[in-house]
């Protein structure tokens, strides 16, 4: 397994942010992997997921959003987050120009990635994977956060736990049913952090990701 630190340039005012590419024995697919609002690119979940994906020949580019890089508590505004996603896509595409490119994210990272794609239909990507789409705040079920997904004409994979406190199951099910290009994969008993008792779900997440991507390339 090869690990390569990289720097991503977001803008003149924001500067550079940290990133890391993890590559297995070979690269068949490239995936940008954006972190959530509460933990950065080096959270144990993010690293373990990237390593599990590498075993399936899916190379990942993880990166910090500027708020995490600068150790600020409040997540970046969407415009900054979208610019960061764009920088990650640009770097991944330039590094692996002949490989299929997908975007993904955990919670906030996935939602910012999809918002960017909704505004950027010409982005050189094949689809998007959500590792827990944050449909609504905890205890406040709603579907307004999913409105922009209707603007995306790319395949979408939603990996969701049935006990996800940020995505009531009947609501995320109805949202994905309404989207022509969406696939919903249920992880029974898992919460928003993909914890389901003592079971390690990261191998399952990687396997579901691999199987879904295989049908899209």
Steps between C-alpha positions, in 0.01 A plus 500: 500500500637841400427813703580838348446835678382778268407867517184640345477867403153632581537870418736794541318615813469157661828348384588131515351211692632154584406188310609139473478241225479135599556254218496120509685260272335663201251774422184414315287787631572830677277641775512836674406445865383803697472495879205595719440809710633356824829337406768548234665287234712315756213374712530124550182435299631694201837326498352153551249554220770625262718197579209260452418657165864472392476123541226512237723701263315823576751778558382782725588865543410618850537865590415753768248774457656838587313528832651171614846588369491825699344330804185710496190358665245617248482329157577704191224682318380310192690720253832416667411133537401481132827661394685241708310216336586647160869510593489134606331395176753698297797342678359147484424533130844644424677228699303212348374643168415163345311350793126531575448765766225497762440736791391404849470628851408424856194700609583873451768408246253307290238775512753767400619276216147453368425872528809566291397245238150647483661828393774341285346256251820492292722370782706201375343248738298181455290509815478576871499285812353614831634338815203611707311787334403755771138548397399705804625607846460245776144498631372729223388275213465678165609459138593855395872418497437255217339748259822567309541130423230536234746711300759220477484268202779270621464160671478532878562236767362561849652280770271554798448343840148422613567677830660809345386790717561746214296307244174349620466179302158558346609847387831400340319210337240733349768745384702235320185348349425838343845526334544325166873436547509405869577169671434459873701239687370412845738428790278340758533639852770754413495859626642808329855399600440151354509344842282193544593331824847345477487434126760670282306631201792654310564182296131500407515865394803429281339191347174681422699784348700264279192308384307816413791661316548180299154550352582859399826457309 
